[in-house]
Amino acid sequence: MKKTGQPTQTTAAAASMGISEPVGNVVSVTALHESDATAVAALEREYFQPSWSENQIRRALGLRHFRILGVKNANGQLLAYISFFQVLDEQEIVNIAVRSQWRRRGLGQALLLAAIREGTYSGAARSLLEVRQSNIPAIALYRKCGFSQIGVRKGYYTNNNENALVFELKLTPATQI
Ligand SMILES: CC(C)(COP(=O)(O)OP(=O)(O)OC[C@H]1O[C@@H](n2cnc3c(N)ncnc32)[C@H](O)[C@@H]1OP(=O)(O)O)[C@@H](O)C(=O)NCCC(=O)NCCS
């Protein structure tokens, strides 16, 4: 099993990032901890409705089967994160978000691949997630990373009665990512 808490170096188009604190040519994906709950909750509030509260995130981070990976800039500001459960042989991706000004630079893909890698090393047989059917960027990201649609949950999102598409990626120790 891969040792958690160690930064995972993932190549991405970071060199071209026109942001004040570029992270260099490599994106470092790192495990987040309870001390990061405030920053994760701020992104949750900004991008998800409903969203997880800071307390929910802090409590979840104390669970053995829950993980959040993130990308921070040189000042320690959280730019992106992915959260997931891993129970027995199933990984469930809960949320992934990239700050809007940092999108289309490979951060979402780097995080998703890092989560898949953790799932694979931990013995998961498949990775599952749900996504709003209108969320074109996220659906494109999941398809690019090998996920396939396996179902629809009608009216799953109660704030607007939107359908959720269920995506799956089968994982094997040989999964190439
Ligand atoms: C979905 C999200 C995480 C993608 O993050 P990102 O860092 O911009 O994605 P990447 O730059 O890694 O893109 C990887 C691939 O995803 C696809 N993709 C990402 N954004 C896209 C867009 N706006 N339109 C079409 N395809 C897109 C492309 O295939 C892209 O590969 P390419 O750049 O070689 O074409 C980001 O848009 C986001 O945070 N959205 C708001 C939160 C959200 O909806 N999360 C999903 C919850 S289910």
The ligand as an SDF file (V2000), in Angstrom:
LIG
                    3D

 48 50  0  0  0  0  0  0  0  0999 V2000
  -14.7750   19.5570  -12.8890 C   0  0  0  0  0  0  0  0  0  0  0  0
  -13.4900   20.2590  -12.4290 C   0  0  0  0  0  0  0  0  0  0  0  0
  -13.0580   19.6300  -11.0970 C   0  0  0  0  0  0  0  0  0  0  0  0
  -12.3940   20.0380  -13.4820 C   0  0  0  0  0  0  0  0  0  0  0  0
  -11.1690   20.5310  -12.9730 O   0  0  0  0  0  0  0  0  0  0  0  0
  -10.0160   21.1140  -13.9250 P   0  0  0  0  0  0  0  0  0  0  0  0
   -8.7970   21.2690  -13.1160 O   0  0  0  0  0  0  0  0  0  0  0  0
  -10.5140   22.3000  -14.6320 O   0  0  0  0  0  0  0  0  0  0  0  0
   -9.8600   19.9200  -14.9740 O   0  0  0  0  0  0  0  0  0  0  0  0
   -8.5260   19.5820  -15.8150 P   0  0  0  0  0  0  0  0  0  0  0  0
   -7.8590   20.8370  -16.2310 O   0  0  0  0  0  0  0  0  0  0  0  0
   -7.7310   18.6030  -15.0620 O   0  0  0  0  0  0  0  0  0  0  0  0
   -9.1710   18.9120  -17.1100 O   0  0  0  0  0  0  0  0  0  0  0  0
   -8.9970   17.5360  -17.4080 C   0  0  0  0  0  0  0  0  0  0  0  0
   -9.9560   17.1830  -18.5310 C   0  0  0  0  0  0  0  0  0  0  0  0
  -11.3150   17.3360  -18.0870 O   0  0  0  0  0  0  0  0  0  0  0  0
  -12.1140   17.8280  -19.1880 C   0  0  0  0  0  0  0  0  0  0  0  0
  -12.6040   19.1730  -18.8730 N   0  0  0  0  0  0  0  0  0  0  0  0
  -12.3020   19.9150  -17.7780 C   0  0  0  0  0  0  0  0  0  0  0  0
  -12.9780   21.0760  -17.8240 N   0  0  0  0  0  0  0  0  0  0  0  0
  -13.7060   21.0810  -18.9670 C   0  0  0  0  0  0  0  0  0  0  0  0
  -14.6120   21.9980  -19.5680 C   0  0  0  0  0  0  0  0  0  0  0  0
  -14.8980   23.1840  -18.9920 N   0  0  0  0  0  0  0  0  0  0  0  0
  -15.1950   21.6650  -20.7250 N   0  0  0  0  0  0  0  0  0  0  0  0
  -14.9370   20.4800  -21.3280 C   0  0  0  0  0  0  0  0  0  0  0  0
  -14.0680   19.5580  -20.8070 N   0  0  0  0  0  0  0  0  0  0  0  0
  -13.4830   19.8530  -19.6430 C   0  0  0  0  0  0  0  0  0  0  0  0
  -11.1980   17.8530  -20.4000 C   0  0  0  0  0  0  0  0  0  0  0  0
  -11.2550   16.5800  -21.0070 O   0  0  0  0  0  0  0  0  0  0  0  0
   -9.8380   18.0630  -19.7360 C   0  0  0  0  0  0  0  0  0  0  0  0
   -8.7750   17.6280  -20.5240 O   0  0  0  0  0  0  0  0  0  0  0  0
   -8.0970   18.6610  -21.5840 P   0  0  0  0  0  0  0  0  0  0  0  0
   -7.7780   19.9000  -20.8080 O   0  0  0  0  0  0  0  0  0  0  0  0
   -6.9010   17.9060  -22.0640 O   0  0  0  0  0  0  0  0  0  0  0  0
   -9.1430   18.9070  -22.6320 O   0  0  0  0  0  0  0  0  0  0  0  0
  -13.7100   21.7950  -12.2860 C   0  0  0  0  0  0  0  0  0  0  0  0
  -14.3530   22.2710  -13.4350 O   0  0  0  0  0  0  0  0  0  0  0  0
  -14.5400   22.2010  -11.0770 C   0  0  0  0  0  0  0  0  0  0  0  0
  -14.0080   22.3960   -9.9780 O   0  0  0  0  0  0  0  0  0  0  0  0
  -15.8680   22.3700  -11.2560 N   0  0  0  0  0  0  0  0  0  0  0  0
  -16.7430   22.8400  -10.1410 C   0  0  0  0  0  0  0  0  0  0  0  0
  -16.9650   21.7700   -9.1170 C   0  0  0  0  0  0  0  0  0  0  0  0
  -17.6220   20.5470   -9.7390 C   0  0  0  0  0  0  0  0  0  0  0  0
  -18.5720   20.6380  -10.5000 O   0  0  0  0  0  0  0  0  0  0  0  0
  -17.1200   19.3550   -9.3490 N   0  0  0  0  0  0  0  0  0  0  0  0
  -17.6350   18.0870   -9.8310 C   0  0  0  0  0  0  0  0  0  0  0  0
  -18.6040   17.5240   -8.8600 C   0  0  0  0  0  0  0  0  0  0  0  0
  -19.2940   15.9730   -9.4200 S   0  0  0  0  0  0  0  0  0  0  0  0
  1  2  1  0
  2  3  1  0
  2  4  1  0
  2 36  1  0
  4  5  1  0
  5  6  1  0
  6  7  2  0
  6  8  1  0
  6  9  1  0
  9 10  1  0
 10 11  2  0
 10 12  1  0
 10 13  1  0
 13 14  1  0
 14 15  1  0
 15 16  1  0
 15 30  1  0
 16 17  1  0
 17 18  1  0
 17 28  1  0
 18 19  1  0
 18 27  1  0
 19 20  2  0
 20 21  1  0
 21 22  1  0
 21 27  2  0
 22 23  1  0
 22 24  2  0
 24 25  1  0
 25 26  2  0
 26 27  1  0
 28 29  1  0
 28 30  1  0
 30 31  1  0
 31 32  1  0
 32 33  2  0
 32 34  1  0
 32 35  1  0
 36 37  1  0
 36 38  1  0
 38 39  2  0
 38 40  1  0
 40 41  1  0
 41 42  1  0
 42 43  1  0
 43 44  2  0
 43 45  1  0
 45 46  1  0
 46 47  1  0
 47 48  1  0
M  END
$$$$
